[in-house]
Amino acid sequence: MNLTLKRTDNREDGIFGVLTETDSGKQVAVTLEHSYDSGLGNGSYAPKVPPGIYKCARGMHKLHNMRQPFETFEVMGVKGHKGILFHVGNWNNDSEGCILVGHGYGGDPRMISQSRMTFSKFMALQHGINEFTLIVE
């Protein structure tokens, strides 16, 4: 199923957004990506994945803090970056540019909640699919 990521907030404690089914607009998850200095000199923040259209491919991946690989989707074709994954996490520092999925927002600094449950639902939604298109706005 093709998905759209609409970013709603670029902050020091993360880049927050909403992931929806492209065709129906139904919300799949809220998202969190690590925020980086935009380099514009105005105190703004940016993610690693710029707006655009990307292919996402299923595969086995291992994060540096994990013992076992896990199945997920990698965002392909991000200029200057590889290994941008969808995965579990709650805080800005749980990502080095990957897209974390969750159920809701909370806390100060801001975080996402119920990430493990939401990631399981995300993977179930893509059951039997090896590639999908991600539109990043």
C-alpha positions as CSV (number, residue, x, y, z in Angstrom):
1,M,0.0,0.0,0.0
2,N,1.4,3.4,-1.0
3,L,1.9,5.9,1.8
4,T,2.2,9.7,2.2
5,L,4.3,11.3,5.0
6,K,3.2,14.9,5.8
7,R,5.4,16.6,8.2
8,T,3.7,18.8,10.7
9,D,6.4,20.2,13.0
10,N,10.2,20.7,12.6
11,R,11.6,21.2,16.1
12,E,14.9,20.7,17.9
13,D,13.5,17.6,19.6
14,G,12.4,16.0,16.3
15,I,10.7,16.2,13.0
16,F,7.1,15.1,13.5
17,G,4.5,14.0,10.9
18,V,1.6,11.9,10.0
19,L,1.7,8.8,7.8
20,T,-1.4,8.1,5.8
21,E,-2.6,5.7,3.1
22,T,-2.1,7.7,-0.1
23,D,-5.4,6.6,-1.8
24,S,-7.8,6.9,1.2
25,G,-6.1,9.4,3.4
26,K,-6.6,7.1,6.4
27,Q,-4.0,7.7,9.1
28,V,-1.5,4.8,9.6
29,A,0.7,6.4,12.2
30,V,2.4,9.5,13.6
31,T,6.1,9.7,12.8
32,L,9.3,11.1,14.3
33,E,12.6,11.6,12.5
34,H,15.8,12.9,13.9
35,S,16.2,16.7,13.5
36,Y,19.4,18.2,12.2
37,D,20.4,21.8,11.9
38,S,19.1,22.9,8.5
39,G,22.3,24.8,7.7
40,L,20.3,27.9,6.8
41,G,21.6,29.9,9.8
42,N,18.2,30.7,11.1
43,G,17.8,28.1,13.9
44,S,15.6,25.8,11.8
45,Y,15.7,22.0,11.6
46,A,15.5,19.5,8.8
47,P,15.3,15.7,8.4
48,K,17.6,13.6,6.2
49,V,14.8,12.7,3.8
50,P,13.8,15.7,1.7
51,P,10.3,16.1,0.2
52,G,9.9,13.8,-2.8
53,I,8.7,10.5,-4.1
54,Y,10.6,7.4,-3.0
55,K,10.5,3.6,-3.4
56,C,10.5,1.7,-0.2
57,A,11.8,-1.9,-0.3
58,R,11.3,-4.7,2.2
59,G,14.4,-6.4,3.6
60,M,16.2,-7.6,6.7
61,H,18.2,-4.9,8.6
62,K,20.1,-4.6,11.8
63,L,20.5,-1.4,13.8
64,H,23.8,-0.7,15.7
65,N,22.1,-1.3,19.1
66,M,20.3,-4.6,18.1
67,R,21.6,-8.1,18.3
68,Q,19.2,-9.6,15.7
69,P,18.2,-8.3,12.3
70,F,14.5,-7.5,11.7
71,E,12.3,-7.1,8.7
72,T,11.3,-3.6,7.7
73,F,11.2,-1.2,4.7
74,E,14.1,1.0,3.6
75,V,13.5,4.3,1.9
76,M,15.6,4.1,-1.3
77,G,17.2,6.9,-3.3
78,V,17.7,9.4,-0.5
79,K,20.6,11.6,-1.9
80,G,23.7,11.2,0.2
81,H,22.2,8.6,2.6
82,K,21.4,4.9,2.8
83,G,19.9,2.7,5.4
84,I,16.9,5.1,6.1
85,L,14.5,2.6,7.7
86,F,11.0,2.5,9.2
87,H,11.5,1.2,12.8
88,V,10.5,1.3,16.4
89,G,11.6,4.2,18.7
90,N,10.1,6.9,20.8
91,W,12.6,9.8,21.0
92,N,14.6,12.0,18.6
93,N,17.8,10.2,19.6
94,D,16.3,6.8,18.7
95,S,16.7,7.8,15.0
96,E,19.7,8.8,13.0
97,G,17.5,9.8,10.1
98,C,15.1,6.9,10.0
99,I,11.3,7.2,10.3
100,L,10.0,6.1,13.7
101,V,6.2,5.2,13.8
102,G,3.9,5.6,16.8
103,H,0.3,6.1,17.9
104,G,0.4,9.5,19.5
105,Y,2.6,12.4,20.8
106,G,3.5,13.3,24.3
107,G,6.1,14.6,26.7
108,D,8.6,17.5,26.8
109,P,10.9,17.0,25.0
110,R,8.3,15.7,22.6
111,M,8.2,11.9,21.8
112,I,5.9,9.4,20.1
113,S,4.0,6.6,22.0
114,Q,3.2,3.0,21.4
115,S,5.8,2.6,18.8
116,R,6.2,-1.2,19.0
117,M,2.5,-1.8,18.6
118,T,2.2,0.7,15.8
119,F,5.2,-0.7,13.9
120,S,3.6,-4.2,14.1
121,K,0.4,-2.7,12.6
122,F,2.5,-0.9,9.9
123,M,4.1,-4.2,8.9
124,A,0.8,-6.1,8.9
125,L,-0.6,-3.4,6.6
126,Q,2.2,-4.1,4.2
127,H,1.8,-7.9,4.4
128,G,2.7,-9.5,1.1
129,I,4.1,-6.3,-0.3
130,N,7.8,-6.1,-1.1
131,E,7.8,-2.4,-2.4
132,F,5.7,0.6,-2.0
133,T,5.8,4.3,-3.0
134,L,6.3,6.9,-0.2
135,I,5.3,10.5,-1.0
136,V,7.1,12.9,1.4
137,E,5.6,16.3,1.7
